[in-house]
C-alpha cells in the first residue's frame, strides 16, 4: 500500500513538472509566433532570444546605464532585504503582541488601521524629507510595504488560537505568557509564514518605486534606464531578474516553513 502511494506521488510530481514545462514553452512559442506574424513589434517587444542575448550581455557589460547586472542585483538586495527583514521582525512582534495582549491591541490597532490603507509609494515624498535619498530612505519604503501583511497575518494567527487549547493549558497551570509562547505562537506559525511570503512579494513589488529615489544602481534603476533609453529588452531583463530572485527567495522560505511546521502538516 505504501509503495503504491509512493509510485502515485512520483507520477503526480512528474505530470506536474511536464505541465509546467509545457505551459512555459507554450507561452514562449506564442510570444515568438506573435512576433513572426507581425502582431507584436520587435522594437517594443523583443523576441525571447533577444532577451537572452541582452541578459548575457549585461552580465559582463556596463553599457548603457553604467553597471553590470550583478551590481544591480547586489544593490537591490541591500535595499530590499534590509527593509524586508526589519519588517518581518517588527511585524511578527507587533502582530502577535496585538493578537494576544488586549492593552497592546487597544492601543496600537486604531493607529495601525488608519495607516494601513496608505500606499507605500505615497510615503516617498515624506521619506525624502526625513531620510534623504540614500539606502535608508529606500529601505524605509520597502519596510512599510512589507510590514502590513506580516503584522496582519501574525495578528490573525494568534487571534485564531482555539479556545480549547488555551483552556487545556490553563488547566495544566500555564501562565498567560506561557500559553502565548507555547500554544498561541506555535499555532500561529502557518499564518506568520504566509504573512512573511506576502511581505516578500510586497517588498519586491515596491522595489522599483523605492529605487526611483535618485538611485544610480539597482534593478529598479535598470528598468527605469531601459525606459529612458527606449530599450525594451533591458526593461524585460530587469523585470525577469526581479521575478527570478523573488521566486528563489520564496522557495527558500517555503522550505523553512515546512521544516518549522511539520507538526501542522501531519
C-alpha positions, 0 to 999 in steps of 0.5 A: 500500500505504501509503495503504491502511494509512493509510485502515485506521488512520483507520477503526480510530481512528474505530470506536474513538472511536464505541465509546467514545462509545457505551459512555459514553452507554450507561452514562449512559442506564442510570444515568438509566433506573435512576433513572426506574424507581425502582431507584436513589434520587435522594437517594443517587444523583443523576441525571447532570444533577444532577451537572452542575448541582452541578459548575457550581455549585461552580465559582463557589460556596463553599457548603457546605464553604467553597471553590470547586472550583478551590481544591480542585483547586489544593490537591490538586495541591500535595499530590499532585504534590509527593509524586508527583514526589519519588517518581518521582525517588527511585524511578527512582534507587533502582530502577535503582541496585538493578537494576544495582549488586549492593552497592546491591541487597544492601543496600537490597532486604531493607529495601525488601521488608519495607516494601513490603507496608505500606499507605500509609494505615497510615503516617498515624498515624506521619506525624502524629507526625513531620510534623504535619498540614500539606502535608508530612505529606500529601505524605509519604503520597502519596510512599510510595504512589507510590514502590513501583511506580516503584522496582519497575518501574525495578528490573525494567527494568534487571534485564531488560537482555539479556545480549547487549547488555551483552556487545556493549558490553563488547566495544566497551570500555564501562565498567560505568557506561557500559553502565548509562547507555547500554544498561541505562537506555535499555532500561529506559525502557518499564518506568520509564514504566509504573512512573511511570503506576502511581505516578500512579494510586497517588498519586491513589488515596491522595489522599483518605486523605492529605487526611483529615489535618485538611485544610480544602481539597482534593478529598479534603476535598470528598468527605469534606464531601459525606459529612458533609453527606449530599450525594451529588452533591458526593461524585460531583463530587469523585470525577469531578474526581479521575478527570478530572485523573488521566486528563489527567495520564496522557495527558500522560505517555503522550505523553512516553513515546512521544516518549522511546521511539520507538526501542522502538516501531519 
